[in-house]
Amino acid sequence: MKKNEESLADLNKSLEIEPNNVFALNTRGNTYLAFKKYEESLADLNKSFEIMPKSAWLLGTRGCVYFVMGRYEESLVDFTESLKIEPNNEFGLRGRGIIYRKMNRYKESLIDLNNALGTNQNIIYTLGELGITYCMLKLFEDSITNLNKVLKIKPNDVAALNNRGAIYCMINKYEESLADLDKLLKINLNNQFALNNRGVTYCMMGRYEESLADLNNSLKFKPNDAFVLRNRGVTYCLMGKLTESLADFHKSKEIKSNDVTTLKNYEAAHYNFTRLNKSLEIKQSNEWEMDFEAFIGLKTKVSNSFNLYGIWNL
């Protein structure tokens, strides 16, 4: 971060002397992007584009900024225009492939990513992106094949370990999932994606205390992560801790009010919690004797509601 700050100061001085220097404008635009100052980044890139309107390089860079801002249509336009100038540009093909995936246009994503792979540049990144797109199409074996290739080249690739671990969990290969996620967490003890995904895997194995520990640790880094809260709500439910479960679903609903799965979880938990309240017998130890039928109904509704975090965010 300090290096970026020093770079920004130098670029500001340079642009005071030569305000139309395209290289300096583009570099400062990228530096602003690293600081998540997206509007400032766009301002520099737009000025660069006015000076050099037929640059595939600038179009691709601006496409990246639009992408991280969630402005996918504008990002798609820029990457498409850049590929008209340089049709075999690996960065442009891979970038557009990722955007197509974000827009749920998976077949177009596969075409671009496979074409990017054909350039024999940045193979690791493209294989990883192919793995994600195949996963979104539920072609899990193809997904794992591509991620295996990444890990053969780079055994400690964090993204590939996370994604393969999550996919293994999705196809009920829990031991393989744990192996990948354990390895990742040895590399980076505080990786939030891996903590969440391992928490999900533990829960699917019925190892609820370990699941809860991982999800709690994940939430230390981002306390208002709606997806991790939702996962912890599921885990609490399966442990029979309905008050805690409902609280997590409620908080997740407040953060992600338009998330369909979160809303369904909250409604299911609230309905069954209300039903259970009518049949609870409070013991001196403050434990509950539950209406078993109502509890099973709640478990059935939420047990398939996990979000394996990272797969569709990388």
C-alpha positions as a Markdown table, in Angstrom:
| # | Residue | x | y | z |
|---|---|---|---|---|
| 1 | Met | 0.0 | 0.0 | 0.0 |
| 2 | Lys | 2.8 | 2.4 | 0.9 |
| 3 | Lys | 4.4 | 1.7 | -2.5 |
| 4 | Asn | 1.2 | 2.6 | -4.2 |
| 5 | Glu | 1.0 | 5.9 | -2.3 |
| 6 | Glu | 4.5 | 6.8 | -3.3 |
| 7 | Ser | 3.7 | 5.8 | -6.9 |
| 8 | Leu | 0.6 | 8.0 | -6.8 |
| 9 | Ala | 2.6 | 11.0 | -5.5 |
| 10 | Asp | 5.2 | 10.6 | -8.3 |
| 11 | Leu | 2.4 | 10.3 | -11.0 |
| 12 | Asn | 0.7 | 13.4 | -9.7 |
| 13 | Lys | 4.0 | 15.4 | -10.1 |
| 14 | Ser | 4.6 | 13.9 | -13.5 |
| 15 | Leu | 1.1 | 14.8 | -14.7 |
| 16 | Glu | 1.5 | 18.4 | -13.5 |
| 17 | Ile | 4.4 | 18.7 | -15.9 |
| 18 | Glu | 2.9 | 16.6 | -18.7 |
| 19 | Pro | -0.9 | 16.4 | -18.2 |
| 20 | Asn | -1.6 | 14.5 | -21.4 |
| 21 | Asn | 0.9 | 11.7 | -20.9 |
| 22 | Val | -1.2 | 8.6 | -21.7 |
| 23 | Phe | 1.2 | 6.2 | -19.9 |
| 24 | Ala | 1.1 | 8.2 | -16.7 |
| 25 | Leu | -2.7 | 8.7 | -16.9 |
| 26 | Asn | -3.2 | 4.9 | -17.4 |
| 27 | Thr | -0.8 | 4.1 | -14.6 |
| 28 | Arg | -2.5 | 6.5 | -12.2 |
| 29 | Gly | -5.8 | 5.0 | -13.3 |
| 30 | Asn | -4.6 | 1.6 | -12.3 |
| 31 | Thr | -3.2 | 2.9 | -9.0 |
| 32 | Tyr | -6.6 | 4.5 | -8.2 |
| 33 | Leu | -8.2 | 1.2 | -9.0 |
| 34 | Ala | -5.9 | -0.5 | -6.4 |
| 35 | Phe | -7.2 | 2.1 | -3.9 |
| 36 | Lys | -10.8 | 1.3 | -4.9 |
| 37 | Lys | -11.2 | 4.9 | -6.1 |
| 38 | Tyr | -13.1 | 3.9 | -9.1 |
| 39 | Glu | -14.4 | 7.3 | -10.3 |
| 40 | Glu | -10.9 | 8.8 | -10.2 |
| 41 | Ser | -9.7 | 5.8 | -12.1 |
| 42 | Leu | -12.3 | 6.2 | -14.8 |
| 43 | Ala | -11.6 | 9.9 | -15.1 |
| 44 | Asp | -7.9 | 9.2 | -15.9 |
| 45 | Leu | -8.7 | 6.4 | -18.3 |
| 46 | Asn | -11.4 | 8.4 | -20.1 |
| 47 | Lys | -8.9 | 11.2 | -20.6 |
| 48 | Ser | -6.4 | 8.7 | -21.9 |
| 49 | Phe | -9.0 | 7.3 | -24.2 |
| 50 | Glu | -9.7 | 10.8 | -25.7 |
| 51 | Ile | -6.0 | 11.0 | -26.6 |
| 52 | Met | -5.7 | 7.5 | -27.8 |
| 53 | Pro | -9.2 | 6.2 | -28.9 |
| 54 | Lys | -8.1 | 3.1 | -30.7 |
| 55 | Ser | -6.1 | 1.5 | -27.9 |
| 56 | Ala | -7.1 | -2.1 | -27.1 |
| 57 | Trp | -4.9 | -1.8 | -24.0 |
| 58 | Leu | -6.9 | 1.2 | -22.7 |
| 59 | Leu | -10.2 | -0.3 | -23.5 |
| 60 | Gly | -9.3 | -3.5 | -21.6 |
| 61 | Thr | -8.1 | -1.5 | -18.6 |
| 62 | Arg | -11.3 | 0.6 | -18.5 |
| 63 | Gly | -13.3 | -2.6 | -19.0 |
| 64 | Cys | -11.7 | -3.9 | -15.8 |
| 65 | Val | -12.7 | -0.8 | -13.9 |
| 66 | Tyr | -16.3 | -1.1 | -15.1 |
| 67 | Phe | -16.2 | -4.7 | -14.1 |
| 68 | Val | -15.2 | -4.2 | -10.5 |
| 69 | Met | -17.9 | -1.4 | -10.3 |
| 70 | Gly | -20.5 | -4.0 | -11.3 |
| 71 | Arg | -21.2 | -2.1 | -14.6 |
| 72 | Tyr | -21.0 | -5.3 | -16.7 |
| 73 | Glu | -22.7 | -3.9 | -19.8 |
| 74 | Glu | -20.2 | -1.1 | -20.1 |
| 75 | Ser | -17.4 | -3.5 | -19.3 |
| 76 | Leu | -18.6 | -5.9 | -22.0 |
| 77 | Val | -18.7 | -3.1 | -24.6 |
| 78 | Asp | -15.1 | -2.1 | -23.8 |
| 79 | Phe | -13.7 | -5.6 | -24.0 |
| 80 | Thr | -15.6 | -6.3 | -27.2 |
| 81 | Glu | -14.3 | -3.1 | -28.8 |
| 82 | Ser | -10.7 | -4.1 | -27.7 |
| 83 | Leu | -11.1 | -7.5 | -29.3 |
| 84 | Lys | -12.1 | -5.8 | -32.6 |
| 85 | Ile | -8.7 | -4.2 | -32.6 |
| 86 | Glu | -6.8 | -7.2 | -31.3 |
| 87 | Pro | -8.9 | -10.3 | -31.8 |
| 88 | Asn | -6.4 | -12.7 | -30.3 |
| 89 | Asn | -5.6 | -10.7 | -27.2 |
| 90 | Glu | -5.5 | -13.1 | -24.3 |
| 91 | Phe | -6.3 | -10.4 | -21.7 |
| 92 | Gly | -9.4 | -9.3 | -23.7 |
| 93 | Leu | -10.6 | -12.8 | -24.3 |
| 94 | Arg | -10.2 | -13.8 | -20.7 |
| 95 | Gly | -11.8 | -10.6 | -19.4 |
| 96 | Arg | -14.8 | -10.9 | -21.7 |
| 97 | Gly | -15.2 | -14.5 | -20.7 |
| 98 | Ile | -15.4 | -13.6 | -17.1 |
| 99 | Ile | -17.9 | -10.9 | -17.8 |
| 100 | Tyr | -20.1 | -13.3 | -19.8 |
| 101 | Arg | -20.0 | -15.6 | -16.8 |
| 102 | Lys | -21.1 | -12.8 | -14.4 |
| 103 | Met | -24.0 | -12.2 | -16.8 |
| 104 | Asn | -24.9 | -15.9 | -16.8 |
| 105 | Arg | -23.9 | -16.2 | -20.5 |
| 106 | Tyr | -22.0 | -19.4 | -19.8 |
| 107 | Lys | -21.6 | -20.8 | -23.3 |
| 108 | Glu | -20.2 | -17.5 | -24.6 |
| 109 | Ser | -17.9 | -17.5 | -21.5 |
| 110 | Leu | -16.5 | -20.9 | -22.4 |
| 111 | Ile | -15.9 | -19.9 | -26.0 |
| 112 | Asp | -13.8 | -16.8 | -25.0 |
| 113 | Leu | -12.0 | -18.6 | -22.3 |
| 114 | Asn | -11.0 | -21.6 | -24.5 |
| 115 | Asn | -9.9 | -19.1 | -27.2 |
| 116 | Ala | -7.8 | -17.3 | -24.5 |
| 117 | Leu | -6.3 | -20.7 | -23.5 |
| 118 | Gly | -5.3 | -21.2 | -27.2 |
| 119 | Thr | -3.0 | -18.2 | -27.0 |
| 120 | Asn | -0.8 | -20.1 | -24.5 |
| 121 | Gln | -0.5 | -17.0 | -22.3 |
| 122 | Asn | -1.3 | -16.8 | -18.6 |
| 123 | Ile | -2.5 | -20.4 | -18.8 |
| 124 | Ile | -3.0 | -20.7 | -15.0 |
| 125 | Tyr | -5.4 | -17.8 | -14.8 |
| 126 | Thr | -7.5 | -19.0 | -17.8 |
| 127 | Leu | -7.6 | -22.6 | -16.6 |
| 128 | Gly | -8.9 | -21.3 | -13.2 |
| 129 | Glu | -11.6 | -19.2 | -14.9 |
| 130 | Leu | -12.6 | -22.2 | -17.0 |
| 131 | Gly | -12.9 | -24.2 | -13.8 |
| 132 | Ile | -15.4 | -21.6 | -12.4 |
| 133 | Thr | -17.5 | -21.4 | -15.6 |
| 134 | Tyr | -17.8 | -25.2 | -15.8 |
| 135 | Cys | -18.8 | -25.2 | -12.2 |
| 136 | Met | -21.6 | -22.7 | -12.9 |
| 137 | Leu | -22.8 | -25.1 | -15.6 |
| 138 | Lys | -22.7 | -27.9 | -13.1 |
| 139 | Leu | -20.1 | -29.7 | -15.2 |
| 140 | Phe | -18.2 | -30.5 | -12.0 |
| 141 | Glu | -15.8 | -33.1 | -13.5 |
| 142 | Asp | -14.7 | -30.7 | -16.2 |
| 143 | Ser | -14.3 | -28.0 | -13.6 |
| 144 | Ile | -12.1 | -30.3 | -11.4 |
| 145 | Thr | -10.1 | -31.3 | -14.5 |
| 146 | Asn | -9.1 | -27.7 | -15.2 |
| 147 | Leu | -8.4 | -26.9 | -11.6 |
| 148 | Asn | -6.2 | -30.0 | -11.4 |
| 149 | Lys | -4.2 | -28.6 | -14.3 |
| 150 | Val | -3.7 | -25.4 | -12.4 |
| 151 | Leu | -2.5 | -27.2 | -9.3 |
| 152 | Lys | -0.2 | -29.4 | -11.3 |
| 153 | Ile | 1.6 | -26.2 | -12.5 |
| 154 | Lys | 1.3 | -24.3 | -9.2 |
| 155 | Pro | 0.5 | -26.7 | -6.3 |
| 156 | Asn | -0.1 | -23.9 | -3.8 |
| 157 | Asp | -2.4 | -21.8 | -5.9 |
| 158 | Val | -4.8 | -20.3 | -3.4 |
| 159 | Ala | -7.8 | -19.7 | -5.7 |
| 160 | Ala | -7.6 | -23.2 | -7.3 |
| 161 | Leu | -7.4 | -24.9 | -3.9 |
| 162 | Asn | -10.3 | -22.9 | -2.6 |
| 163 | Asn | -12.5 | -23.5 | -5.7 |
| 164 | Arg | -11.6 | -27.2 | -6.0 |
| 165 | Gly | -12.3 | -27.7 | -2.2 |
| 166 | Ala | -15.7 | -26.0 | -2.6 |
| 167 | Ile | -16.6 | -28.1 | -5.7 |
| 168 | Tyr | -15.6 | -31.3 | -3.9 |
| 169 | Cys | -18.0 | -30.4 | -1.2 |
| 170 | Met | -20.7 | -29.7 | -3.7 |
| 171 | Ile | -20.3 | -33.3 | -5.1 |
| 172 | Asn | -20.2 | -34.8 | -1.6 |
| 173 | Lys | -16.5 | -35.6 | -1.7 |
| 174 | Tyr | -15.9 | -34.2 | 1.8 |
| 175 | Glu | -12.5 | -35.7 | 2.6 |
| 176 | Glu | -11.1 | -34.4 | -0.6 |
| 177 | Ser | -12.7 | -31.0 | 0.1 |
| 178 | Leu | -11.1 | -30.9 | 3.6 |
| 179 | Ala | -7.7 | -31.8 | 2.2 |
| 180 | Asp | -7.7 | -28.8 | -0.2 |
| 181 | Leu | -9.1 | -26.4 | 2.3 |
| 182 | Asp | -6.7 | -27.6 | 5.1 |
| 183 | Lys | -3.8 | -27.1 | 2.7 |
| 184 | Leu | -5.0 | -23.6 | 1.8 |
| 185 | Leu | -5.4 | -22.6 | 5.5 |
| 186 | Lys | -1.8 | -23.8 | 6.2 |
| 187 | Ile | -0.7 | -21.3 | 3.5 |
| 188 | Asn | -3.0 | -18.6 | 4.8 |
| 189 | Leu | -4.6 | -19.2 | 8.2 |
| 190 | Asn | -7.0 | -16.2 | 7.9 |
| 191 | Asn | -8.3 | -16.9 | 4.4 |
| 192 | Gln | -12.0 | -16.0 | 4.8 |
| 193 | Phe | -13.2 | -18.0 | 1.7 |
| 194 | Ala | -11.5 | -21.2 | 2.9 |
| 195 | Leu | -12.8 | -20.7 | 6.5 |
| 196 | Asn | -16.3 | -20.4 | 5.2 |
| 197 | Asn | -16.0 | -23.3 | 2.8 |
| 198 | Arg | -14.4 | -25.6 | 5.4 |
| 199 | Gly | -17.2 | -24.6 | 7.8 |
| 200 | Val | -19.7 | -25.7 | 5.2 |
| 201 | Thr | -17.9 | -29.0 | 4.6 |
| 202 | Tyr | -17.6 | -29.8 | 8.3 |
| 203 | Cys | -21.3 | -29.1 | 8.7 |
| 204 | Met | -22.2 | -31.4 | 5.8 |
| 205 | Met | -20.2 | -34.1 | 7.6 |
| 206 | Gly | -22.1 | -33.5 | 10.8 |
| 207 | Arg | -19.1 | -32.0 | 12.5 |
| 208 | Tyr | -21.0 | -29.0 | 13.8 |
| 209 | Glu | -18.7 | -27.6 | 16.4 |
| 210 | Glu | -15.8 | -27.5 | 14.0 |
| 211 | Ser | -18.1 | -25.9 | 11.4 |
| 212 | Leu | -19.2 | -23.2 | 13.9 |
| 213 | Ala | -15.6 | -22.5 | 14.8 |
| 214 | Asp | -14.6 | -21.9 | 11.2 |
| 215 | Leu | -17.6 | -19.7 | 10.4 |
| 216 | Asn | -17.1 | -17.7 | 13.6 |
| 217 | Asn | -13.5 | -17.1 | 12.6 |
| 218 | Ser | -14.5 | -16.1 | 9.1 |
| 219 | Leu | -17.0 | -13.5 | 10.5 |
| 220 | Lys | -14.2 | -12.0 | 12.6 |
| 221 | Phe | -12.8 | -10.6 | 9.4 |
| 222 | Lys | -16.1 | -9.5 | 7.9 |
| 223 | Pro | -18.8 | -9.5 | 10.6 |
| 224 | Asn | -21.6 | -8.4 | 8.2 |
| 225 | Asp | -21.0 | -11.0 | 5.5 |
| 226 | Ala | -24.5 | -12.1 | 4.6 |
| 227 | Phe | -23.5 | -15.4 | 3.1 |
| 228 | Val | -21.4 | -16.5 | 6.0 |
| 229 | Leu | -24.1 | -15.4 | 8.4 |
| 230 | Arg | -26.6 | -17.5 | 6.4 |
| 231 | Asn | -24.3 | -20.5 | 6.6 |
| 232 | Arg | -23.9 | -20.1 | 10.3 |
| 233 | Gly | -27.6 | -19.9 | 10.6 |
| 234 | Val | -27.9 | -23.2 | 8.8 |
| 235 | Thr | -25.3 | -24.7 | 11.1 |
| 236 | Tyr | -27.0 | -23.4 | 14.3 |
| 237 | Cys | -30.3 | -24.8 | 13.0 |
| 238 | Leu | -28.8 | -28.3 | 12.5 |
| 239 | Met | -27.3 | -28.1 | 16.0 |
| 240 | Gly | -30.8 | -27.3 | 17.4 |
| 241 | Lys | -29.9 | -23.7 | 18.3 |
| 242 | Leu | -32.9 | -22.1 | 16.8 |
| 243 | Thr | -32.7 | -18.7 | 18.5 |
| 244 | Glu | -29.2 | -18.2 | 17.2 |
| 245 | Ser | -30.2 | -19.6 | 13.8 |
| 246 | Leu | -33.1 | -17.2 | 13.5 |
| 247 | Ala | -30.9 | -14.3 | 14.6 |
| 248 | Asp | -28.3 | -15.0 | 11.8 |
| 249 | Phe | -31.0 | -15.4 | 9.2 |
| 250 | His | -32.6 | -12.2 | 10.3 |
| 251 | Lys | -29.3 | -10.3 | 10.1 |
| 252 | Ser | -28.4 | -11.8 | 6.8 |
| 253 | Lys | -31.9 | -10.8 | 5.5 |
| 254 | Glu | -31.3 | -7.2 | 6.5 |
| 255 | Ile | -27.9 | -7.1 | 4.7 |
| 256 | Lys | -29.1 | -9.0 | 1.6 |
| 257 | Ser | -32.7 | -8.1 | 1.5 |
| 258 | Asn | -33.1 | -9.3 | -2.2 |
| 259 | Asp | -31.4 | -12.6 | -1.8 |
| 260 | Val | -34.0 | -15.3 | -2.5 |
| 261 | Thr | -32.3 | -18.1 | -0.5 |
| 262 | Thr | -31.8 | -15.9 | 2.5 |
| 263 | Leu | -35.5 | -14.8 | 2.5 |
| 264 | Lys | -36.6 | -18.4 | 2.2 |
| 265 | Asn | -34.4 | -19.4 | 5.1 |
| 266 | Tyr | -35.7 | -16.6 | 7.3 |
| 267 | Glu | -39.3 | -17.4 | 6.5 |
| 268 | Ala | -38.8 | -21.2 | 7.1 |
| 269 | Ala | -36.9 | -20.5 | 10.4 |
| 270 | His | -39.5 | -17.9 | 11.6 |
| 271 | Tyr | -42.5 | -20.2 | 10.8 |
| 272 | Asn | -41.0 | -23.2 | 12.5 |
| 273 | Phe | -39.6 | -21.2 | 15.4 |
| 274 | Thr | -43.1 | -19.9 | 16.0 |
| 275 | Arg | -44.5 | -23.4 | 15.8 |
| 276 | Leu | -41.9 | -24.7 | 18.2 |
| 277 | Asn | -42.5 | -22.0 | 20.7 |
| 278 | Lys | -46.0 | -23.5 | 21.3 |
| 279 | Ser | -44.5 | -26.9 | 22.2 |
| 280 | Leu | -41.3 | -25.9 | 24.1 |
| 281 | Glu | -40.8 | -27.0 | 27.7 |
| 282 | Ile | -38.2 | -24.8 | 29.3 |
| 283 | Lys | -36.0 | -26.9 | 31.6 |
| 284 | Gln | -34.0 | -25.5 | 34.6 |
| 285 | Ser | -30.9 | -25.9 | 32.4 |
| 286 | Asn | -32.6 | -23.6 | 29.8 |
| 287 | Glu | -32.6 | -26.4 | 27.2 |
| 288 | Trp | -35.6 | -27.1 | 25.0 |
| 289 | Glu | -37.6 | -30.2 | 24.5 |
| 290 | Met | -38.6 | -29.6 | 20.8 |
| 291 | Asp | -41.5 | -30.6 | 18.7 |
| 292 | Phe | -39.5 | -33.1 | 16.7 |
| 293 | Glu | -41.7 | -32.9 | 13.6 |
| 294 | Ala | -41.4 | -29.1 | 13.4 |
| 295 | Phe | -37.6 | -29.2 | 13.9 |
| 296 | Ile | -37.2 | -31.8 | 11.1 |
| 297 | Gly | -39.3 | -29.5 | 8.8 |
| 298 | Leu | -37.0 | -26.6 | 9.5 |
| 299 | Lys | -33.9 | -28.7 | 9.0 |
| 300 | Thr | -35.2 | -30.0 | 5.6 |
| 301 | Lys | -35.8 | -26.5 | 4.4 |
| 302 | Val | -32.4 | -25.1 | 5.3 |
| 303 | Ser | -30.0 | -28.0 | 4.9 |
| 304 | Asn | -29.4 | -27.3 | 1.2 |
| 305 | Ser | -29.0 | -23.6 | 1.6 |
| 306 | Phe | -25.3 | -23.3 | 2.0 |
| 307 | Asn | -23.3 | -20.8 | 0.0 |
| 308 | Leu | -19.8 | -22.1 | -0.9 |
| 309 | Tyr | -18.1 | -18.8 | -0.8 |
| 310 | Gly | -15.5 | -17.9 | -3.4 |
| 311 | Ile | -16.5 | -20.0 | -6.4 |
| 312 | Trp | -18.5 | -17.2 | -8.0 |
| 313 | Asn | -16.6 | -14.3 | -6.5 |
| 314 | Leu | -13.1 | -14.9 | -7.8 |
